[in-house]
Amino acid sequence: MYSVTKRISMIKQPRGGYLNKKDFTSIQLNDGITLNIDENINAGLVGLAVDYMTRFMTSANKEEAFSISLQGAKYLDLFTANKKLLATKNAIKLLKNIKGLDSESITNVCKLAGYDVCYRAGIIGYRPVEEINPDSDTIENIITMINRSLLFWEEYGPVSKDGFTFEGGYTDIISAGDGDYLTQDTLWDFKVSKNEPKSQHTLQLLVYYIMGMHSIHEEFKTIKKLGIYNPRMNKVYIIDIDTIPQQVINEVSTEIIGY
């Protein structure tokens, strides 16, 4: 059994992808800010920092926003048989010192997000969080992208559900995966990338929707659109579900997810 992202990485898609990016309407937002060119930490960590801080600042619940990071620290202690729970204690300390959009808080966010890999992929990919030290350019970029995300939600929100899983929708093929955000009528995925969405990203979004419709979550019944927001590019991509051929939905449902 696989996670959604792992399963998608195994799939050879038709030319252009099951869900072609060209079928999405793109909207360029503009705040007049140009991001710094260089960042000194992993792009994945930057993305997690932007995502989790946006969740925290829209919900005011740090424990929920950073729940996967906290779980990752617990996994690290478990698999290293650390009876003093050093990773867990450090994660809690980092969480406590996340206050807002200041340099110290953002540094703590990046370090805390470093525990995620233990939960998502196992401790083999873990790098000591003490080594994660974003420089001023990286911190400035993260703050800008968080502010962009908050402005995005002012226009496209409010958020009705975030960080959701798919209880009731998992199969013998896909047993793990979590989505980003739901609003009243749209399933949203955040991508902090320097590039346009790839076929893996659009397929991931479609898989989330199909699994959501099979899940216990009633909120998916009002979803009519799929959307991607990229705060790095400050760009929105959106598609009406009614325009997606039923044949595509059926094939993804059976051949990829396993319904």
C-alpha positions in Angstrom: 0.0 0.0 0.0 1.2 3.5 -0.8 0.7 7.2 -0.1 -1.0 9.3 -2.7 2.3 10.9 -3.8 4.1 7.6 -3.9 1.4 6.0 -6.0 1.3 8.9 -8.4 5.1 8.7 -8.9 4.6 5.1 -10.2 2.0 6.1 -12.9 2.8 6.7 -16.5 0.3 9.3 -17.5 -1.1 9.9 -21.0 0.5 12.8 -23.0 -0.3 16.0 -21.1 -1.5 14.1 -18.1 -4.9 12.8 -17.0 -5.6 16.4 -16.0 -3.8 18.8 -18.4 -2.6 22.0 -16.8 -3.7 23.8 -20.0 -7.3 23.1 -19.0 -6.9 25.2 -15.9 -7.7 28.9 -15.8 -4.6 30.7 -14.5 -4.8 34.0 -12.6 -1.7 36.1 -11.9 -1.9 38.0 -8.7 0.5 40.9 -8.1 1.7 42.5 -4.9 4.7 44.3 -6.4 7.2 42.2 -4.5 10.1 40.3 -6.0 11.4 37.4 -4.0 15.1 37.0 -3.3 16.8 34.7 -5.8 18.7 32.4 -3.3 17.5 30.4 -0.4 19.8 28.3 1.8 17.4 25.6 3.0 15.6 22.8 1.2 12.7 24.0 -1.0 10.4 21.4 0.6 11.1 22.9 4.0 10.3 26.3 2.7 7.0 25.0 1.4 6.1 23.4 4.7 7.0 26.6 6.6 4.7 28.7 4.4 1.9 26.1 4.6 2.0 25.5 8.3 2.3 29.1 9.3 -0.6 30.0 7.0 -2.7 27.4 8.7 -1.7 28.7 12.1 -2.4 32.3 11.3 -5.8 31.5 9.8 -6.9 29.1 12.6 -4.8 30.3 15.6 -4.2 26.7 16.6 -0.5 25.9 16.5 -0.9 22.3 17.7 -3.1 21.4 14.7 -1.1 23.4 12.2 2.1 21.6 13.2 0.6 18.3 14.1 2.6 16.3 11.5 5.9 17.9 12.7 5.0 16.9 16.3 4.2 13.4 15.2 7.5 13.2 13.3 9.4 14.1 16.5 7.5 11.3 18.4 8.4 8.9 15.6 12.1 9.9 15.9 12.1 9.2 19.6 10.3 5.9 19.1 12.6 4.5 16.4 15.8 5.7 18.2 14.5 4.3 21.5 15.1 7.6 23.1 13.6 7.3 26.5 14.3 10.9 27.3 12.1 12.0 24.4 14.6 14.6 23.4 13.1 15.2 19.9 9.6 15.5 21.3 10.7 18.0 24.0 12.6 20.0 21.4 9.6 20.1 19.1 7.4 21.3 21.9 10.0 24.0 22.7 10.2 25.1 19.1 6.4 25.2 18.8 6.2 27.4 22.0 8.6 29.9 20.4 6.6 30.4 17.2 4.8 33.7 17.7 4.3 35.3 14.3 6.1 36.7 11.3 9.4 37.5 13.0 12.8 36.0 12.2 13.1 33.9 15.3 9.6 32.4 14.8 10.3 31.6 11.2 13.6 29.9 12.1 11.7 27.8 14.7 9.1 26.9 12.1 11.7 25.7 9.6 13.5 23.6 12.3 10.2 22.1 13.5 9.1 21.2 10.0 12.4 19.3 9.8 10.7 16.5 11.8 8.1 16.0 9.2 10.2 13.5 7.2 10.2 11.1 10.1 6.4 10.8 9.9 6.0 10.9 6.1 9.0 8.9 4.9 10.8 7.4 8.0 13.8 8.5 9.9 16.2 7.5 7.1 15.7 10.9 5.5 16.0 12.8 8.8 18.5 15.6 9.0 19.3 17.1 12.5 17.0 20.1 12.9 19.8 22.0 14.6 21.5 22.2 11.2 18.4 24.0 9.7 19.2 27.7 9.9 17.5 29.8 7.2 19.4 33.0 6.3 17.8 36.5 6.1 16.9 36.2 2.4 15.2 32.8 3.0 13.3 34.2 6.0 12.2 37.3 4.0 10.9 35.1 1.2 9.0 32.8 3.6 7.3 35.9 5.3 6.4 37.3 1.9 4.8 34.0 0.8 2.9 33.7 4.0 1.5 37.2 3.6 0.6 36.4 0.0 -1.2 33.3 1.2 -3.2 35.2 3.8 -4.2 37.7 1.2 -5.2 34.9 -1.1 -7.5 33.5 1.5 -9.1 36.9 2.0 -10.2 36.7 -1.6 -10.8 33.0 -2.1 -11.7 31.8 1.4 -12.8 31.2 4.0 -11.3 27.8 4.7 -13.8 25.2 5.8 -11.3 22.4 6.4 -7.5 22.1 6.3 -5.0 19.3 6.7 -7.6 16.7 6.1 -7.2 13.0 5.6 -9.5 10.6 3.8 -11.0 8.2 6.3 -13.4 5.9 4.5 -11.7 6.7 1.2 -8.5 4.7 1.4 -8.0 1.5 -0.6 -5.8 -1.6 -0.7 -3.6 0.5 -3.0 -3.6 3.9 -1.4 -3.5 3.8 2.4 -2.2 7.3 3.3 -2.4 10.9 2.1 -3.6 14.3 3.3 -4.9 17.3 1.5 -4.3 21.0 2.0 -7.5 23.0 2.1 -11.2 23.0 1.4 -13.4 26.1 0.9 -17.2 25.9 0.3 -16.9 24.9 -3.3 -13.2 24.3 -4.0 -10.5 21.8 -3.1 -7.2 23.6 -2.9 -3.6 22.4 -3.0 -0.7 24.7 -2.2 2.6 24.4 -4.2 5.6 26.5 -3.4 7.5 25.9 -6.6 9.4 28.0 -9.1 7.7 26.1 -11.9 4.2 25.8 -13.4 2.2 22.8 -12.1 3.2 19.4 -13.5 1.0 16.5 -14.4 1.8 14.8 -11.1 0.4 17.9 -9.3 -2.8 18.0 -11.2 -3.3 14.2 -10.9 -2.7 14.5 -7.1 -5.4 17.1 -6.9 -7.9 14.8 -8.8 -7.0 11.8 -6.7 -7.7 13.9 -3.5 -11.1 14.9 -4.9 -12.1 11.3 -5.8 -10.9 10.0 -2.5 -12.7 12.8 -0.7 -15.9 11.9 -2.4 -15.5 8.3 -1.1 -14.5 9.5 2.4 -16.6 10.2 5.4 -16.2 13.9 5.0 -19.5 15.6 4.0 -17.7 18.8 3.0 -16.7 17.2 -0.3 -20.3 17.0 -1.5 -20.3 20.8 -2.2 -16.9 20.8 -4.1 -17.3 22.0 -7.7 -13.8 23.2 -8.5 -10.2 22.1 -8.1 -7.5 24.7 -7.5 -3.8 25.2 -7.0 -2.3 28.3 -5.4 1.4 29.0 -5.7 2.5 31.7 -3.3 6.0 31.8 -4.7 4.7 32.7 -8.2 1.6 34.3 -6.6 -0.5 32.5 -9.2 -3.8 30.7 -9.1 -4.9 27.7 -11.2 -8.5 26.6 -11.2 -10.7 24.1 -13.1 -14.5 23.3 -12.9 -14.9 19.6 -12.1 -17.8 19.4 -14.6 -15.3 20.0 -17.4 -13.3 16.9 -16.5 -14.3 13.9 -18.7 -16.1 11.2 -16.7 -13.9 8.7 -18.5 -10.8 10.3 -16.9 -12.4 10.2 -13.4 -13.4 6.6 -13.9 -10.0 5.5 -15.0 -8.2 7.3 -12.2 -10.7 5.8 -9.7 -10.2 2.2 -10.8 -6.6 2.0 -12.2 -4.8 4.4 -9.8 -6.8 4.4 -6.6 -8.3 1.0 -6.8 -12.1 1.5 -6.3 
